[in-house]
Amino acid sequence: MNAPLTVEQLLPELDHTHLDWLEEEAIFILRETVAAFERPALLFSGGKDSCVVLRLAEKAFKTRGKDGEFKGRLPFPLLHVDTGHNFPEVIEFRDRRVAEMGERLVVGHLEDSIKRGTVRLSHPLESRNGHQTVALLEAIEEHRFDVLMGGARRDEEKARAKERIFSHRDSFGQWQPKEQHPELWTLFNTRIKPGEHMRAFPISNWTELDVWLYIARENIPLPTLYYAHDRKIIRRKGLLVPLTEVTPPEGDEQIETAQVRFRTVGDMTCTCPVESPAANATDIVAETLKVTVSERGATRMDDRTSDASMERRKKEGYF
């Protein structure tokens, strides 16, 4: 009578109507952002969250034909900071997706910052993840962006959990947690002084499960490494470190091949996959229902340096 049910049996019974509410809220935030600022840009890395925000932007600013295709162009460019250590599959997907949509892509290259001397690496294989803040702020200054729309979510990490939907950045690009604007009754204070800018997070209230439910419902294309594939990895400190030219084995570490997928995608030097047989979005939804560790907590080496590592980076101007 009280026999347990499997996740697969429960999955068809999930109520997806909350996605309509989340979608409506996100579209409202996107339109409010574009209406309030003069030079907006949408952060697009090719990751799952930015792909979801891109689809929401299409719904907010484009018309959909009878064939289901979106017509027109977005009223702002896409922006990506390329560290030079991004996964090749993601860069290939990013360029192909932008070309398919006919949108304008602005790329800030960390290599250019290194050549200018604004970024200095202690050694060639050092993680460039934290350094991309410099390239981002330089791109903002060069193109005079006054707001960046991104796919950060509150459930990802403690520092992001206390960040507002509209996140104010001072003239140095820094975030001050104690000086955030209140956001009561969905009323947003978008005022900034010259030299300052804002970050806007339309899917701030979404969870990882919401994102995958929406990807499955909308059939949103993603880089292939989000789904199960065989990859050479190194087991290190409880993480599966992908074997790449910038993450070689250390000491007597053994290289093995495992079936994995990535829950989040970032710089190769700090992003790790998880073992998984999930080959499509529906399978990942079923897996996500059972996880107990956030995607960043399970896969990001840079967030394990200290409990306040993300907040420190955000104060310096990080995404």
C-alpha positions in Angstrom: 0.0 0.0 0.0 2.9 2.4 0.8 5.3 1.0 -1.7 8.0 3.6 -2.6 7.9 5.3 -5.9 10.9 5.9 -8.1 11.9 9.3 -9.4 11.1 8.2 -12.9 7.5 7.4 -11.8 7.1 10.8 -10.2 8.6 12.8 -13.0 5.5 12.9 -15.2 3.5 14.2 -12.3 5.7 17.3 -11.8 3.7 20.5 -12.0 5.3 22.8 -14.6 3.0 25.7 -14.2 5.5 27.5 -11.9 7.8 27.7 -14.9 5.2 30.1 -16.6 5.4 32.3 -13.5 9.2 32.3 -13.5 9.3 32.9 -17.2 6.9 35.9 -16.9 9.0 37.4 -14.1 12.2 37.0 -16.1 10.7 38.6 -19.2 9.4 41.5 -17.1 12.9 42.0 -15.6 14.6 41.9 -19.0 12.2 44.5 -20.4 12.5 46.7 -17.3 16.3 46.5 -17.7 16.4 47.5 -21.4 13.9 50.3 -20.7 15.9 51.8 -17.8 19.4 51.8 -19.3 21.0 53.2 -22.5 23.7 50.6 -23.3 22.7 47.1 -22.1 24.5 43.8 -22.9 23.6 40.2 -22.2 26.4 38.0 -20.8 26.5 34.9 -23.0 29.1 32.2 -22.2 27.4 29.3 -23.9 26.6 27.8 -20.5 23.1 26.5 -19.7 22.0 29.5 -17.6 23.0 32.0 -20.3 21.3 29.9 -22.9 18.1 30.1 -20.8 18.4 33.8 -20.5 19.0 34.1 -24.2 15.8 32.2 -24.9 13.9 34.5 -22.5 15.4 37.5 -24.3 14.1 36.2 -27.6 10.6 35.8 -26.1 10.9 39.3 -24.6 12.1 41.2 -27.7 11.4 39.1 -30.8 8.3 37.9 -32.6 7.7 34.2 -33.1 6.6 33.1 -36.6 4.1 30.3 -37.3 7.1 28.0 -37.9 8.2 28.6 -34.3 11.3 30.5 -35.3 12.0 33.9 -33.7 12.2 36.9 -36.0 14.2 40.1 -35.7 17.3 41.0 -33.6 17.9 41.7 -29.9 18.2 45.4 -29.0 21.6 44.8 -27.4 24.8 42.8 -28.0 25.9 39.6 -26.4 29.1 39.8 -24.3 31.5 37.0 -23.3 34.9 37.0 -21.5 37.2 34.4 -23.1 39.9 33.3 -20.6 41.8 31.3 -23.2 41.1 28.3 -21.0 37.5 27.7 -22.0 36.4 24.3 -23.1 36.6 24.1 -27.0 33.1 22.6 -27.2 31.7 25.6 -25.5 33.5 28.1 -27.7 32.4 26.2 -30.8 28.8 26.2 -29.6 28.9 29.9 -28.6 30.0 30.9 -32.1 27.6 28.6 -33.9 24.6 29.7 -31.8 25.4 33.4 -32.3 25.8 32.9 -36.1 22.5 31.0 -36.3 20.7 33.9 -34.5 22.5 36.6 -36.4 23.3 38.5 -33.2 26.3 40.7 -32.4 28.9 39.1 -30.1 31.4 41.2 -28.2 34.3 39.1 -26.8 36.7 40.4 -24.1 39.9 38.4 -24.4 42.0 37.8 -21.2 45.0 37.3 -23.4 44.7 41.0 -24.4 44.7 42.0 -20.8 47.8 39.9 -20.2 49.5 41.6 -23.2 48.6 45.0 -21.8 50.0 44.1 -18.4 46.7 44.6 -16.6 46.7 40.9 -15.7 49.8 39.1 -14.5 49.9 35.3 -14.0 52.2 33.8 -11.5 52.7 30.8 -13.8 51.3 29.7 -17.2 48.9 27.1 -15.8 47.4 29.3 -13.1 43.6 29.4 -13.1 42.4 32.4 -15.0 38.9 32.3 -13.6 39.4 35.1 -11.1 41.4 37.2 -13.5 38.6 37.5 -16.0 37.1 40.2 -13.8 39.8 42.6 -15.2 38.9 41.7 -18.8 35.2 42.1 -18.0 35.6 45.6 -16.5 37.8 46.6 -19.4 35.1 45.5 -21.9 32.5 47.4 -19.9 34.7 50.6 -20.1 35.5 50.2 -23.8 31.9 49.7 -24.9 30.4 51.9 -22.2 27.9 49.3 -21.1 25.8 50.5 -18.2 24.0 47.2 -17.4 24.9 43.6 -17.9 22.2 41.0 -17.9 23.4 37.5 -16.7 22.2 34.1 -15.6 23.3 34.0 -12.0 20.9 32.3 -9.6 20.5 32.6 -5.8 20.6 28.8 -5.2 24.1 28.5 -6.7 26.1 29.9 -3.8 25.8 31.8 -0.5 27.1 35.2 -1.9 24.7 35.0 -4.8 21.9 34.2 -2.4 22.0 37.6 -0.8 22.5 39.6 -4.0 19.6 41.6 -5.4 18.1 41.1 -8.9 19.5 44.5 -9.8 23.0 44.5 -8.4 24.7 47.9 -8.2 28.4 48.2 -9.1 30.4 51.3 -8.2 32.8 53.2 -10.5 35.5 50.5 -9.8 33.1 47.7 -10.8 32.9 46.5 -7.2 29.8 45.1 -5.4 29.1 46.3 -1.9 26.8 43.8 -0.1 25.8 46.3 2.7 24.8 49.0 0.2 22.3 47.1 -1.9 19.1 48.8 -3.1 15.9 47.5 -1.6 13.5 45.7 -4.0 10.1 45.8 -2.4 6.9 44.9 -4.4 9.0 44.3 -7.6 10.0 48.0 -7.6 13.6 48.3 -8.8 16.0 51.3 -8.2 18.0 51.5 -11.4 19.6 54.8 -10.7 23.4 55.0 -11.2 26.0 57.7 -11.2 28.4 58.3 -14.1 31.0 55.6 -14.3 28.9 53.1 -12.3 26.9 50.2 -13.8 24.4 47.6 -12.9 24.1 43.8 -13.2 20.7 42.4 -13.7 19.8 38.7 -13.0 16.4 37.7 -14.6 16.6 34.1 -13.4 17.8 34.9 -9.9 14.8 33.1 -8.3 15.2 30.0 -10.4 16.8 26.8 -9.2 18.9 24.3 -11.0 15.8 22.1 -11.3 13.8 25.0 -12.8 16.5 25.6 -15.4 16.6 22.0 -16.6 12.8 21.7 -16.6 12.7 24.9 -18.8 15.5 23.5 -21.1 13.5 20.3 -21.5 10.2 22.2 -22.1 11.7 24.7 -24.6 14.1 22.3 -26.2 17.0 24.7 -25.8 20.2 23.7 -27.5 23.3 23.3 -25.2 27.0 22.4 -25.6 27.4 18.6 -25.7 29.4 18.4 -22.6 26.3 19.0 -20.5 25.2 15.5 -21.4 26.8 12.1 -20.6 30.0 11.4 -22.5 33.3 9.6 -22.0 36.1 11.8 -20.8 39.6 11.2 -19.3 39.6 12.4 -15.7 41.8 12.5 -12.6 40.4 12.0 -9.2 41.7 14.7 -7.0 40.4 15.8 -3.5 36.9 14.4 -4.1 36.6 16.0 -7.6 36.8 14.6 -11.1 39.4 16.9 -12.7 39.1 16.7 -16.6 42.4 15.9 -18.3 43.4 18.9 -20.4 46.6 20.6 -21.4 46.1 23.1 -18.5 45.0 20.4 -15.9 47.7 17.7 -16.2 48.1 14.9 -13.6 50.2 15.7 -10.6 52.6 13.3 -9.0 51.5 9.7 -9.2 47.8 10.5 -10.0 46.2 8.0 -12.3 44.3 8.9 -15.5 41.1 7.0 -16.1 38.1 7.3 -18.5 34.7 7.8 -17.0 31.2 8.5 -18.2 30.5 12.1 -17.0 28.6 15.3 -17.6 29.1 18.9 -16.5 26.6 20.5 -14.2 28.2 23.9 -14.8 30.7 25.2 -17.3 33.5 27.6 -16.7 37.3 27.8 -17.0 38.9 24.4 -17.6 41.3 24.9 -14.6 38.5 25.0 -12.0 35.4 23.2 -13.5 34.9 19.5 -12.9 32.3 17.1 -14.2 30.3 14.5 -12.3 29.8 10.9 -13.1 26.4 10.5 -14.8 24.6 8.4 -17.5 22.1 11.3 -18.2 21.9 11.7 -22.0 19.2 14.3 -22.3 17.5 17.1 -20.3 14.7 14.7 -19.0 17.3 12.4 -17.5 19.1 15.3 -15.9 15.8 16.5 -14.4 15.4 13.1 -12.7 19.0 13.3 -11.4 18.6 16.9 -10.2 15.6 15.8 -8.1 17.9 13.6 -6.0 21.0 15.8 -5.6 21.9 17.3 -2.2 24.9 19.4 -3.2 24.7 22.6 -5.3 26.2 22.5 -8.8 29.1 24.9 -7.8 29.7 23.0 -4.5 30.0 19.7 -6.4 32.1 20.9 -9.3 34.0 24.1 -8.8 37.5 24.1 -7.4 37.6 27.9 -7.1 34.7 27.9 -4.6 36.5 25.5 -2.3 39.4 27.8 -1.5 37.4 29.4 1.3 33.7 29.9 2.4 33.9 33.5 1.3 35.8 33.0 -2.1 32.8 33.9 -4.2 31.8 37.0 -2.2 35.4 38.2 -2.4 35.5 37.8 -6.2 32.1 39.5 -6.5 33.3 42.5 -4.5 36.1 42.8 -6.9 33.7 42.9 -9.9 33.2 39.2 -10.7 30.0 38.1 -12.5 
